[in-house]
């Protein structure tokens, strides 16, 4: 381990003059890269297909912020279900926190959309057009001749098309896939506001993946800052085995037929392949760093070099600091158990709430500013407003109200039963009339049933006002 800590005073993507240091990572290859590729393609397929998959007529994932409608795994969440949505988000945060405490920033390297798009889509296109690390460095230094202009324009054009496609997919998550398809069929110029928003998002994605790149992980992403709080010596991370790599007399370049153990030289041959392949430009041999996204590219590069020089693999590997320094095996610590307990409790609460959640939600409230009225000698009348939300994908027809707790009558202003549209709501006004003999005083709690074809589909409660003298 290098004793100097001055590398922590700056980041590898900024020069001493404060200018951008462009990163040209070598094209990775190896076991972990292959696994990451499979995971990335699966997640990309999920990302692109999820808005177009429907369960019981509900879009699999929908985050319609403007209309406050959300679908998570086919379950619709309305504004009335916002508490469920909040609990779901908290569960996601606790899960990522637990995962970070146990496995470090593995989410960033394997699951984060920024990393997947950058490394598995845009970077692969760059390797195809510009070539590997050496070719990219030469192309950058090359004069703006025909070859460079052709490659740059071709690459930028493809980047823009992919950014536009990504923006459309994200739009499907925000407004719904059916709405997006309708906009496409109508033509972009009939929905200019949406088109402008789409082009803005396209520009943002293009800026991120064509220029800003790894700066998102290093500078902008708050999750990277959390890493320093959540990690400890027992967290399993991508780590350099400095005990083995440095030994007593440090690292040294490889020489054939040299007895490194007798000379007290570590197994690190200082080839810098781990540095060249890193997408954030760090040297993993300096220890745990904020910029490391645990992408495992350095593991594959180091294992390949160890194979070439007939040294054991695993100089860089998944391990905790305690495992490297003390040979301590992984243990499920009290902190990990605490996060796990919180996660299980939250998931239990969410599951219970989902089972108790109704597909129809009714609210009946007394009309503000209105008191009771006398209907004849014995009947008291109150006026109410009602709102019924239909969360299902089917219309609910022939809807009516009935008093469940008291003898009395309910009259709709429309004087007839009504329908509730699918994934919509109905509201209106109704009157409730109750004989004063059944009232408990000036305020009586009522239970009202909502019926469809005389079948009870929901119940709600409200307060009925009466004269104070009839207590």
C-alpha positions as CSV (number, residue, x, y, z in Angstrom):
1,X,0.0,0.0,0.0
2,X,1.4,3.4,-1.0
3,X,2.0,5.5,2.2
4,X,1.2,8.8,0.3
5,X,-2.3,10.0,0.4
6,X,-2.0,12.9,-1.9
7,X,-4.0,11.1,-4.6
8,X,-7.0,11.8,-2.5
9,X,-6.5,15.6,-2.9
10,X,-7.7,15.6,-6.5
11,X,-9.5,13.4,-9.0
12,X,-8.0,11.6,-11.9
13,X,-10.2,13.3,-14.5
14,X,-8.9,16.8,-13.7
15,X,-5.4,18.0,-14.6
16,X,-3.1,20.1,-12.3
17,X,-4.3,23.2,-14.4
18,X,-7.9,22.4,-13.5
19,X,-8.8,21.2,-17.1
20,X,-10.7,18.1,-18.0
21,X,-8.5,15.0,-18.2
22,X,-10.2,12.8,-20.8
23,X,-10.4,9.1,-19.9
24,X,-9.6,6.5,-22.5
25,X,-10.2,3.2,-20.8
26,X,-8.9,0.0,-22.5
27,X,-11.6,-2.3,-23.8
28,X,-12.2,-4.8,-20.9
29,X,-12.5,-8.5,-21.3
30,X,-12.7,-11.5,-19.0
31,X,-15.0,-13.5,-16.8
32,X,-16.6,-10.7,-14.8
33,X,-17.0,-8.5,-18.0
34,X,-18.9,-11.4,-19.6
35,X,-21.2,-11.7,-16.6
36,X,-21.7,-7.9,-16.5
37,X,-22.6,-8.0,-20.2
38,X,-25.3,-10.6,-19.7
39,X,-26.7,-8.7,-16.7
40,X,-26.6,-5.4,-18.6
41,X,-28.4,-6.9,-21.7
42,X,-31.1,-8.3,-19.4
43,X,-31.6,-5.0,-17.6
44,X,-31.6,-3.1,-20.9
45,X,-34.3,-5.4,-22.3
46,X,-36.3,-4.9,-19.1
47,X,-35.9,-1.1,-19.3
48,X,-37.1,-1.0,-22.9
49,X,-39.9,-3.5,-22.5
50,X,-41.4,-2.6,-19.1
51,X,-43.5,0.4,-20.3
52,X,-45.1,-1.8,-23.0
53,X,-45.9,-4.8,-20.7
54,X,-49.3,-4.8,-19.1
55,X,-50.7,-6.8,-16.2
56,X,-54.5,-6.8,-15.9
57,X,-54.5,-3.8,-18.2
58,X,-52.0,-1.8,-16.1
59,X,-48.7,-0.7,-17.4
60,X,-46.0,-2.7,-15.6
61,X,-44.1,0.4,-14.6
62,X,-45.5,3.9,-14.8
63,X,-44.4,7.1,-13.0
64,X,-46.9,9.7,-14.2
65,X,-46.0,12.6,-11.9
66,X,-48.2,15.2,-13.6
67,X,-51.4,13.1,-13.1
68,X,-50.1,11.6,-9.8
69,X,-50.5,8.0,-11.1
70,X,-48.0,5.3,-10.5
71,X,-47.8,1.7,-11.5
72,X,-45.3,-0.5,-9.8
73,X,-45.0,-4.1,-11.1
74,X,-48.6,-3.8,-12.4
75,X,-50.1,-2.4,-9.2
76,X,-51.7,1.0,-9.7
77,X,-51.0,3.7,-7.1
78,X,-53.3,6.8,-7.0
79,X,-52.8,9.9,-4.9
80,X,-54.9,8.2,-2.2
81,X,-52.2,5.4,-2.2
82,X,-49.3,7.8,-1.9
83,X,-48.3,6.4,1.5
84,X,-47.8,3.0,-0.2
85,X,-45.6,4.6,-2.9
86,X,-43.5,6.3,-0.2
87,X,-43.0,3.0,1.7
88,X,-42.0,1.3,-1.6
89,X,-39.4,4.0,-2.1
90,X,-38.1,3.7,1.5
91,X,-37.8,0.0,1.0
92,X,-35.7,0.6,-2.2
93,X,-33.4,3.0,-0.3
94,X,-33.0,0.6,2.7
95,X,-32.3,-2.3,0.3
96,X,-29.6,-0.3,-1.6
97,X,-28.1,0.8,1.8
98,X,-28.0,-2.8,3.0
99,X,-26.5,-3.9,-0.3
100,X,-23.8,-1.2,0.0
101,X,-22.9,-2.0,3.6
102,X,-22.4,-5.7,2.5
103,X,-21.0,-5.4,-1.0
104,X,-19.9,-1.8,-1.4
105,X,-20.7,0.1,-4.6
106,X,-21.6,-3.0,-6.6
107,X,-24.9,-1.4,-7.6
108,X,-23.0,1.2,-9.6
109,X,-21.0,-1.2,-11.5
110,X,-23.6,-3.8,-12.3
111,X,-27.1,-2.3,-12.1
112,X,-26.9,1.5,-12.4
113,X,-28.5,2.7,-15.7
114,X,-25.7,5.3,-16.1
115,X,-23.0,2.6,-16.0
116,X,-24.9,0.2,-18.2
117,X,-25.6,2.7,-20.9
118,X,-22.1,4.2,-20.8
119,X,-20.1,1.0,-20.7
120,X,-22.4,-1.5,-22.6
121,X,-23.9,0.8,-25.2
122,X,-22.0,4.1,-25.9
123,X,-18.5,2.8,-25.0
124,X,-19.0,-0.3,-27.2
125,X,-20.0,1.9,-30.1
126,X,-16.9,4.1,-29.5
127,X,-14.7,1.0,-29.6
128,X,-16.3,-0.1,-32.8
129,X,-15.8,3.3,-34.5
130,X,-12.7,4.8,-32.9
131,X,-10.9,1.6,-31.8
132,X,-9.4,0.6,-28.5
133,X,-7.5,2.8,-26.0
134,X,-4.4,3.4,-28.1
135,X,-6.4,4.2,-31.3
136,X,-8.6,6.6,-29.4
137,X,-5.6,8.5,-28.0
138,X,-4.0,8.8,-31.4
139,X,-7.3,9.9,-32.9
140,X,-7.7,12.7,-30.3
141,X,-4.2,14.0,-31.2
142,X,-4.8,13.6,-34.9
143,X,-5.4,16.7,-37.0
144,X,-9.0,17.3,-38.2
145,X,-8.6,15.5,-41.5
146,X,-11.3,13.6,-43.4
147,X,-10.9,10.4,-41.4
148,X,-11.3,12.2,-38.0
149,X,-14.3,14.3,-39.2
150,X,-16.0,11.2,-40.6
151,X,-15.5,9.2,-37.4
152,X,-16.6,12.0,-35.2
153,X,-19.7,12.9,-37.1
154,X,-20.7,9.2,-37.5
155,X,-20.2,8.6,-33.7
156,X,-22.0,11.7,-32.7
157,X,-24.9,10.9,-35.0
158,X,-25.3,7.4,-33.5
159,X,-25.0,8.8,-30.0
160,X,-27.8,11.3,-30.8
161,X,-30.1,8.6,-32.2
162,X,-29.6,6.4,-29.2
163,X,-30.2,9.4,-26.8
164,X,-33.4,10.2,-28.7
165,X,-34.5,6.5,-28.3
166,X,-33.7,6.6,-24.6
167,X,-35.7,9.8,-24.2
168,X,-38.7,8.2,-25.8
169,X,-38.5,5.2,-23.5
170,X,-38.3,7.5,-20.4
171,X,-41.3,9.4,-21.8
172,X,-43.2,6.1,-21.9
173,X,-42.6,5.7,-18.2
174,X,-43.8,9.3,-17.5
175,X,-47.0,9.5,-19.7
176,X,-47.7,5.9,-20.5
177,X,-46.8,3.8,-23.5
178,X,-50.3,4.1,-25.0
179,X,-50.1,7.9,-24.9
180,X,-46.6,7.8,-26.5
181,X,-47.7,5.5,-29.3
182,X,-50.7,7.9,-29.9
183,X,-48.3,10.8,-30.1
184,X,-46.1,9.0,-32.6
185,X,-49.2,8.1,-34.8
186,X,-50.4,11.7,-34.7
187,X,-47.1,13.1,-35.7
188,X,-44.6,15.1,-33.6
189,X,-45.8,18.5,-34.8
190,X,-49.3,18.0,-33.4
191,X,-47.7,17.7,-29.9
192,X,-45.0,20.4,-30.1
193,X,-44.8,20.8,-26.3
194,X,-44.0,17.1,-25.9
195,X,-41.6,17.3,-28.8
196,X,-39.7,20.2,-27.2
197,X,-39.5,18.3,-23.9
198,X,-38.3,15.2,-25.7
199,X,-35.6,17.1,-27.5
200,X,-34.5,18.6,-24.1
201,X,-34.2,15.2,-22.6
202,X,-32.4,13.9,-25.7
203,X,-29.9,16.8,-25.3
204,X,-29.4,15.9,-21.6
205,X,-28.7,12.2,-22.4
206,X,-26.4,13.1,-25.3
207,X,-24.5,15.5,-23.1
208,X,-24.1,12.9,-20.3
209,X,-23.0,10.0,-22.5
210,X,-21.0,11.9,-25.1
211,X,-19.2,14.4,-22.8
212,X,-19.9,14.3,-19.1
213,X,-19.6,10.5,-18.8
214,X,-17.8,9.3,-15.7
215,X,-18.2,12.8,-14.1
216,X,-21.8,11.7,-13.3
217,X,-20.4,9.0,-11.0
218,X,-17.6,11.1,-9.6
219,X,-19.2,14.5,-9.1
220,X,-23.0,14.4,-9.6
221,X,-24.2,11.2,-8.1
222,X,-25.0,11.4,-4.4
223,X,-24.8,7.7,-3.9
224,X,-21.0,7.9,-4.4
225,X,-20.9,10.2,-1.4
226,X,-22.9,7.8,0.7
227,X,-20.3,5.2,0.1
228,X,-17.9,6.8,2.6
229,X,-20.6,6.7,5.3
230,X,-21.8,3.2,4.7
231,X,-18.6,1.2,4.0
232,X,-16.5,-0.2,6.8
233,X,-13.6,-2.7,7.0
234,X,-16.0,-5.6,6.7
235,X,-17.7,-4.6,3.5
236,X,-16.9,-6.7,0.5
237,X,-15.5,-4.5,-2.3
238,X,-13.3,-4.6,-5.3
239,X,-9.9,-4.5,-3.5
240,X,-6.2,-4.8,-4.2
241,X,-4.4,-7.3,-2.0
242,X,-1.6,-5.0,-0.9
243,X,-0.2,-7.6,1.4
244,X,0.5,-9.9,-1.5
245,X,1.1,-7.2,-4.1
246,X,3.6,-5.2,-2.2
247,X,5.2,-7.8,0.1
248,X,8.2,-6.3,1.9
249,X,10.0,-4.4,-0.8
250,X,7.1,-3.1,-2.9
251,X,6.0,-3.8,-6.5
252,X,8.3,-4.2,-9.4
253,X,8.0,-4.9,-13.2
254,X,8.2,-8.5,-14.2
255,X,11.5,-10.1,-15.1
256,X,11.6,-13.6,-16.5
257,X,13.2,-16.3,-14.2
258,X,13.3,-13.9,-11.2
259,X,12.6,-15.2,-7.8
260,X,10.3,-12.5,-6.5
261,X,9.7,-14.1,-3.1
262,X,13.4,-14.4,-2.4
263,X,13.8,-10.7,-3.2
264,X,10.8,-9.7,-1.1
265,X,9.0,-8.3,-4.1
266,X,5.2,-8.4,-4.3
267,X,3.2,-10.1,-7.0
268,X,2.2,-6.8,-8.5
269,X,4.3,-6.4,-11.7
270,X,3.3,-2.7,-12.1
271,X,1.9,-3.2,-15.6
272,X,-0.8,-0.5,-14.9
273,X,-3.4,-2.6,-16.8
274,X,-5.8,-2.1,-13.9
275,X,-5.4,1.7,-14.4
276,X,-5.7,1.7,-18.1
277,X,-8.9,-0.3,-18.0
278,X,-10.6,1.7,-15.3
279,X,-13.6,3.8,-16.6
280,X,-13.1,6.4,-13.9
281,X,-9.3,6.7,-14.3
282,X,-8.2,5.6,-10.8
283,X,-5.5,3.4,-9.5
284,X,-7.2,0.7,-7.4
285,X,-3.8,-0.1,-5.8
286,X,-4.2,3.2,-3.8
287,X,-7.0,1.6,-1.8
288,X,-10.8,2.3,-1.5
289,X,-11.7,5.5,-3.4
290,X,-14.9,7.4,-4.0
291,X,-14.5,7.1,-7.8
292,X,-14.5,3.3,-7.8
293,X,-17.8,2.0,-9.1
294,X,-16.9,-1.7,-8.5
295,X,-17.2,-2.5,-12.2
296,X,-14.6,-5.4,-11.9
297,X,-12.7,-4.3,-15.1
298,X,-9.5,-4.2,-13.0
299,X,-10.1,-7.7,-11.7
300,X,-10.3,-9.1,-15.2
301,X,-7.3,-7.1,-16.4
302,X,-5.2,-8.2,-13.4
303,X,-6.2,-11.9,-13.6
304,X,-5.2,-11.9,-17.3
305,X,-1.8,-10.5,-16.5
306,X,-1.3,-12.9,-13.6
307,X,-2.0,-15.7,-16.1
308,X,0.5,-14.4,-18.5
309,X,3.3,-14.3,-15.9
310,X,2.3,-17.6,-14.2
311,X,1.3,-16.0,-10.9
312,X,-1.9,-16.8,-8.9
313,X,-5.0,-14.9,-9.8
314,X,-6.9,-12.8,-7.2
315,X,-4.4,-10.0,-6.6
316,X,-7.4,-7.7,-7.2
317,X,-10.6,-9.4,-6.1
318,X,-13.9,-9.1,-4.2
319,X,-12.8,-8.9,-0.6
320,X,-13.1,-6.8,2.6
321,X,-10.2,-4.9,4.1
322,X,-10.3,-7.2,7.1
323,X,-10.1,-10.2,4.8
324,X,-6.9,-8.8,3.1
325,X,-5.2,-7.5,6.2
326,X,-6.3,-10.0,8.8
327,X,-7.5,-13.0,6.7
328,X,-10.8,-12.6,8.5
329,X,-13.8,-14.4,6.9
330,X,-16.9,-12.5,6.0
331,X,-19.3,-12.0,8.9
332,X,-22.9,-10.7,9.0
333,X,-22.3,-7.8,11.4
334,X,-24.8,-6.3,13.8
335,X,-25.2,-3.3,11.5
336,X,-26.1,-5.6,8.6
337,X,-28.6,-7.4,10.8
338,X,-30.1,-4.1,11.8
339,X,-30.7,-3.0,8.2
340,X,-32.0,-6.5,7.3
341,X,-34.5,-6.3,10.2
342,X,-35.7,-2.8,9.1
343,X,-36.0,-4.1,5.5
344,X,-38.1,-7.1,6.6
345,X,-40.4,-5.0,8.8
346,X,-41.0,-2.5,6.0
347,X,-41.7,-5.2,3.4
348,X,-44.1,-6.9,5.9
349,X,-45.9,-3.5,6.4
350,X,-46.1,-2.9,2.6
351,X,-47.4,-6.5,1.9
352,X,-50.1,-6.1,4.6
353,X,-51.2,-2.7,3.2
354,X,-51.3,-4.1,-0.4
355,X,-53.6,-6.9,0.8
356,X,-55.9,-4.4,2.6
357,X,-55.9,-2.0,-0.3
358,X,-59.2,-1.7,-2.2
359,X,-59.6,-1.4,-5.9
360,X,-62.4,1.2,-5.3
361,X,-62.1,4.1,-2.8
362,X,-65.0,6.2,-1.8
363,X,-65.2,9.5,0.1
364,X,-68.4,11.1,1.3
365,X,-68.1,14.6,2.9
366,X,-70.6,17.1,4.2
367,X,-71.0,20.1,1.9
368,X,-68.9,22.9,3.5
369,X,-71.0,25.7,5.1
370,X,-74.3,23.7,4.9
371,X,-76.3,22.8,8.1
372,X,-79.1,20.3,8.4
373,X,-82.6,20.8,7.1
374,X,-86.0,19.7,8.3
375,X,-88.0,17.5,6.0
376,X,-91.5,17.5,7.6
377,X,-91.9,17.0,11.3
378,X,-89.6,14.0,11.9
379,X,-87.0,13.8,9.1
380,X,-83.6,15.6,9.1
381,X,-81.7,16.0,5.8
382,X,-78.0,16.7,5.1
383,X,-76.3,17.4,1.8
384,X,-73.0,15.7,0.9
385,X,-70.5,15.5,-1.9
386,X,-69.0,12.2,-2.9
387,X,-65.9,11.1,-4.8
388,X,-65.3,7.5,-5.9
389,X,-62.0,6.4,-7.5
390,X,-61.9,3.3,-9.7
391,X,-58.4,1.9,-9.7
392,X,-59.2,-1.0,-12.0
393,X,-59.0,-1.3,-15.8
394,X,-62.7,-2.0,-16.1
395,X,-65.7,0.3,-15.9
396,X,-67.9,-0.1,-12.8
397,X,-71.6,0.5,-13.7
398,X,-74.9,0.8,-12.0
399,X,-73.4,2.3,-8.9
400,X,-75.6,3.3,-5.9
401,X,-75.4,4.2,-2.2
402,X,-77.1,2.6,0.8
403,X,-77.0,3.4,4.5
404,X,-75.5,0.5,6.4
405,X,-75.6,1.9,10.0
406,X,-78.9,3.6,10.3
407,X,-82.4,3.6,8.9
408,X,-82.7,6.3,6.3
409,X,-82.6,7.1,2.6
410,X,-80.0,8.4,0.2
411,X,-80.9,10.5,-2.9
412,X,-78.6,11.3,-5.7
413,X,-79.0,14.7,-7.3
414,X,-79.1,13.0,-10.7
415,X,-81.9,10.7,-9.4
416,X,-80.3,7.7,-11.0
417,X,-77.4,5.3,-10.6
418,X,-74.1,6.2,-12.4
419,X,-71.0,4.6,-13.8
420,X,-67.3,5.0,-12.9
421,X,-64.9,4.9,-15.8
422,X,-61.9,2.6,-15.8
423,X,-58.9,4.1,-13.9
424,X,-61.0,7.2,-13.4
425,X,-63.3,8.8,-10.8
426,X,-66.9,10.0,-10.4
427,X,-68.1,12.8,-8.1
428,X,-71.3,14.5,-7.4
429,X,-73.8,15.5,-4.7
430,X,-76.2,13.4,-2.6
431,X,-78.8,14.0,0.1
432,X,-79.2,11.7,3.2
433,X,-82.5,11.8,5.1
434,X,-82.8,10.1,8.5
435,X,-85.6,10.1,11.1
436,X,-84.6,12.2,14.1
437,X,-85.4,9.3,16.4
438,X,-82.4,7.4,15.0
439,X,-79.9,10.3,15.6
440,X,-77.5,10.2,18.6
441,X,-77.2,14.0,19.0
442,X,-75.9,16.9,17.0
443,X,-73.3,14.7,15.3
444,X,-74.0,11.1,14.3
445,X,-71.4,8.8,12.6
446,X,-72.8,7.0,9.5
447,X,-71.6,4.0,7.6
448,X,-72.4,4.1,3.9
449,X,-72.1,1.2,1.4
450,X,-71.2,1.6,-2.3
451,X,-72.9,-1.0,-4.5
452,X,-72.6,-2.1,-8.1
453,X,-75.6,-4.2,-9.3
454,X,-76.6,-4.5,-5.6
455,X,-73.2,-6.0,-4.8
456,X,-71.2,-4.2,-2.1
457,X,-67.8,-3.0,-3.4
458,X,-66.8,-0.4,-0.8
459,X,-67.7,1.2,2.5
460,X,-67.0,4.6,3.8
461,X,-67.9,6.7,6.9
462,X,-69.1,10.3,7.3
463,X,-70.8,12.6,9.9
464,X,-74.4,13.5,9.9
465,X,-75.6,16.8,11.6
466,X,-78.8,17.0,13.6
467,X,-80.4,19.5,16.0
468,X,-78.7,19.6,19.4
469,X,-82.1,19.2,21.3
470,X,-82.5,15.6,20.0
471,X,-79.6,14.1,21.9
